[in-house]
Amino acid sequence: MPRLFTAIELPEALREDLSALDAPLPGAHWTHEDNLHITLRFAGDIDNRTADEFAGELSGIDLDSFTLRISGVGAFGGNGPRILYAGVAPSPQLEALARAHERAARNAGLEPEKRTFKAHVTLARMRRGRGEAVARWLQRHARFSSGPFAVTRFLLMSSRPKTGGGPYVEEAAYPLQGGAAFLGVDAESGY
């Protein structure tokens, strides 16, 4: 029974920049650089038939390539932060891609996602994090941003069943239309 999700991969230089935000915070378990990504749709532990149907539905997504930027940092969990993340600048194209992934999941028989889509890169998972230390980290990195990077494909990924977290395995890659037109974006921004 695979544990699946869809994601946007990040350029290596951007993953390195995000990994540099790692700091000694009590209770923080930092995401390994190779596992940094933007999750589009979490499918969870599903049977092989549903996984095949989901993969088939994803192959029918026909959208154009686009660019994204990382912008700022934040925390989920309020006074008891559970996740530290890097934000993603608003993007209508990203929202359209996330909606297409939600449709694919529903068409494959998955339950509707209960949480509103909030594009982010999980930097650390927290256990018993101290609010003051997290607040200082957030303040220190509040202005973090990246140059634009091209999104020319999305991935179907798997992780260890029932545990989450990396290492992640790329199960399939799905190209977006016009990806070749974005080759210059990466060269200009360093990403």
Stockholm file with secondary structure:
# STOCKHOLM 1.0

chainA/1-191         MPRLFTAIELPEALREDLSALDAPLPGAHWTHEDNLHITLRFAGDIDNRTADEFAGELSGIDLDSFTLRISGVGAFGGNGPRILYAGVAPSPQLEALARAHERAARNAGLEPEKRTFKAHVTLARMRRGRGEAVARWLQRHARFSSGPFAVTRFLLMSSRPKTGGGPYVEEAAYPLQGGAAFLGVDAESGY
#=GR chainA/1-191 SS CCEEEEEEECCHHHHHHHHTTCCCCTTEEECCGGGCEEEEEEEEECCHHHHHHHHHHHHTCCCBCEEECEEEEEEESTTSCCEEEEEECCCHHHHHHHHHHHHHHHHTTCCCCCSCCCCEEEEEEESSCCHHHHHHHHHHHTTCBCCCEEECEEEEEEECTTTCCSCCEEEEEEECBTGGGGHHHHHHHCC
#=GC SS_cons         CCEEEEEEECCHHHHHHHHTTCCCCTTEEECCGGGCEEEEEEEEECCHHHHHHHHHHHHTCCCBCEEECEEEEEEESTTSCCEEEEEECCCHHHHHHHHHHHHHHHHTTCCCCCSCCCCEEEEEEESSCCHHHHHHHHHHHTTCBCCCEEECEEEEEEECTTTCCSCCEEEEEEECBTGGGGHHHHHHHCC
//
